[in-house]
Amino acid sequence: MFLLSYLSCVTAGIVFIVVEKRLIEEVHKNDILIVVGETGSGKTTQIPQFLFHAGFCHDGKVVGITQPRRVAAITVAKRVAEECGCELGQKVGYSVRFDDSTSNSTRIKYMTDGLLLREALLDPYLSKYSVIIVDEAHERTVHTDVLMGLLKNVQLARSNSIKDGRNLNNENKNTNGFMLLDKDNGQNGSSLRKDHHKKSSPLKLIIMSASLDARTFSEYFGGAKAVHIQGRQFPVDVFYTRHPETDYVDAALITIFQVIGLISACKNLITWFNLFYCKTP
């Protein structure tokens, strides 16, 4: 039972918890944080859960995570919902073009970066989010680069409104329900915002990258701190075939069946060993 429990925890990415305390402390200290970790380290599935348990979703706020591809947003959301033991679309949900699986109770939301850009057209302050995580930033897609520029301005605007002691819904009411952000507020050009009737709160940004070179992102965000997360849970070895394969799909399928056969043989061996051991006086 202990072994099964341990394997279950490892599968859920609990090994990643060793950095949870440090990570949450850094998020509290820094409005912008660069997180660098290898693919498979668990940062995409575990960090949003850490933030949820640390109280970043109080007062109905949402932790948003952007992905460059819709398939990744959907599959990761399903995985995290499974880990949290909740139905997809409740506490954990996703939103991509033509497919929305969220509700009023959603607190961890996975989405494509393009969809968050669309949300910003209706709510340039992105006021329902307490933390926005830009995942796979190292891919440097057009949407991701534009989104980082937008988030930089949104964070500054929300920070300025807090310093001035204003609520987002009370600003510039003479614009008939819209607020104008001008260059005097540190914005690159003007943008409009509809009235949300929500209080202003700071926006935390986490830029996650699998690349070891975080200098570019750090410099763009004014020297933001970078946190490096150690690699995968298990060592990954790469094996090459002796001869080039003309059909890699067929070769991969054969390899899978070979692995399955090896696992079955090991299971039979373990079963035989257990029976032999139990019968031995």
N, C-alpha and C positions, 0 to 999 in steps of 0.2 A: 504493500500500500504506500509506503514511504517513497519507493522508487517511482510509482505511477504518479504520485503527487508532485514529486520533483520534476519529472518529465513534463507534466502538465504546466507547471510554472515556467519552465524553460521555454516551452512552446509558446506561451503567452507573452514571452519577452520580459519576464520578471528579472532576469539577470541584469537587465538595463537599469534596475532600480538603484544600483550602487551609486549612480550619479544624480539621483533624483534631488536629494537635499541641496547639493551644490548648484544644480541647475535652477531650482526655484529661487535660491538666494540671489543668483545672478540676474534672474528676470526681475526680481523686486528692486535690485540696485540699478539696473540699466533699462532704459526705455527701448533701446535697440540692442539686440544680441545676435551675434553670428554663431551658429552652431555647425561645426564641421564634424562629420562622421561618415564612415564607409557605408555603402549600400548594404543593408542587412543588419545594421547595428540596432535597429528598433526605434530609431528616433521618430519616424513618421507615425507609428502607432502608439508609442508610450508617452511622448512629451505632451500631447493634448490631454491625456488622462491625468498626468501629473498636474497640469495647470487647473484642470477641473477640481481635483481634490484639494488643491492649494487655495481655492476660493476665488478664482478668477471668473467664475460664472455666476457670482451672486447678483442679485437684483435683475435677473433675467438676461444677463450679458452672455455673449456667445464667443467661444474660441473658434476662429475660422482658420482652416488650413487649405491652401491652394495647391493644386497639382497641374502640371502642364498637359496631362492627358486625362480624358474622361474615364477611361477604363481603370486607371490607377485610383481616381477619386472614389469610384463605386466600390471596387474590391477592398480598398483599405477601410472604407466606412463599414462595410459588412464585417470585416475582421474585428474592428474595434468594438462594434456593437455586440459581437459574439463574446469578446473578452469581458465586456461590461455586463453581460447577461441581460441585455435589454433588446427590445424589438427595434429593428432598423426603422428609423424615422421618428423615434421618440427622443431619448437622450442623445443618441448619435444618429446623424443623418448625412445625406449628401445632396448636392444640387448641381446638375449639369444641364446643358442645353437640351430642352425637350423632355427632361426627366428630373423631377423634384421629389425627393423623399425626405422631407423635413416637416416639422410641426411647431406649434408654439412652445412645446417643451424641449425642443432640440437645443442642446448646449454645446455640442461638439459637431461642427459642420465642415465636411469636406466638399470642395468644389473646384472647378477649373478656374485658372487665373482669368480667363476671358469672362467668366460669369461674374466674378467679383468686380471687374471693370464695368460691367453692365449695372451692377448694383450701385456703383459709385455715381452713375448718371442720375439716379433717383435720390441718393443719399450721399452726397460728397463727403460728409463727415464720417460715414460708415459707423453711425452712432450706436448700433446694437452690438458692436464687437468690442471686447475688452483686450483681446490679443488676436493678432493676425500672424499666421505662420506662412511664410513663402517657402514651400518645399521644392527641392530640385532646382535651386536657383542657379546652379552651375551650368545648366543647359542653356541659359541666356536666350530664351525664346523672345520674340517681339513682345508678346503679351506680358511675359515676366518682367522684362526691362521697363516697359511702360508702367506696369503695376508698381514696381519699386519706386519709381519717380512720383507716382500718385500718392503712395502711402507715406512717403517722406513729407509731402505737403500736408496731407491729412493730419499726421501726427503733430506737425508744427501748429496747425490751425486749432486743434483741440487743446494743445498746451497753452496757446495764447488766450483762449477763451477761459481757461481755468485761472490763469494769472490775473485776468481782468475781473474775475468773479462773476462771469456771465453764464447763463444757460443758453444752450443752442437755440431753443425755440423763442428766446426773447431778443435775439440779435437782429438789428436792422428791420424792424417791423414795417418801416416805411417802404420796404420793397415788396409789400403785399404777399407776405408769406415766404419770400425768398431772401437768402442772405448772400451778399456779394463779398467775395474774398479778393482783396486787391493786392497790389505789389507792396503796399506799406505793411501788410501782415506777413510778408515773407513768401508770398505766393508768386509763381511764375504765370502771370496772366490772371484772368478773372474766371470764377466758376460760381454757379448758382446752387443753392440748396433749398429744398422744400422744408417747410416747418415740420419737425418731428415731435415736438413736445416732450423731449427727453433731455435730461441733465447731461452736461458735458462731463466727461471723465477721460483720464489719460488713455492713450492707445499704446499698447506694447507691441513691438515688432520683433519677430524672430525670423531670421533669414537662415535657412538650412541648406547646406551644400555638401556634396560628397567629395568635392575637390579640396585638396590640402592647402590650396592657395586662397586664403580668405582676405588677402590684403586689398583686393579690388573692392569688395563689398564693404570692408571696414573703412576705407578711405572715402567711399561715396557717402557713407552715413556719418561722416565727421569723426572718424577714429573710433567707431563702435568696437566694443570688446568682443573677442572671439573665444569660444569655448570648444576645445577639441575632445571628442568622444572616442574612446578606444573602439577597435574594430568589431568584428562579428563575434557571435556567441561561440562559434566553432570554427576551427581552421578549414579553409577551403583550398583544395588541391585541384590543379588542372591537369588532365590527362589527354594526350594526343594519340590519334590512331597512327599505326605504322605507315599506312598508305592513305592518300587523299580519298575522300568519299564523294562519289558523284551525286548521291541522293542523301543529304544530311538528315532529312526527316525520317527516312527509312532506317538509317543508321541509329538515330536517336531512339526510335521505337524498339529496335533490337536490343539496345543497351538497357532500356527500361525493363524489358522482359527478363533480361539476364539478371538485373538487380533484384527484381521480384522473385525470381527463382532462387537466388542466393538467400534472400530473406526467408523464404519458405523452408529451405533446407536447414537454416539456422534454427527456425522455430521447431522443426521436427527433431533436431538434435537436442534442443533444450527440453522438449517434452520427454524424449527418451531418457535423458539424464535425470529428470525429476522422478520419473517412474522407477528407474533403477535405484536412485538414492532412497526413495521412500520404502522400497522393498528390502533394502539392505538392513540387517539388524544392527 
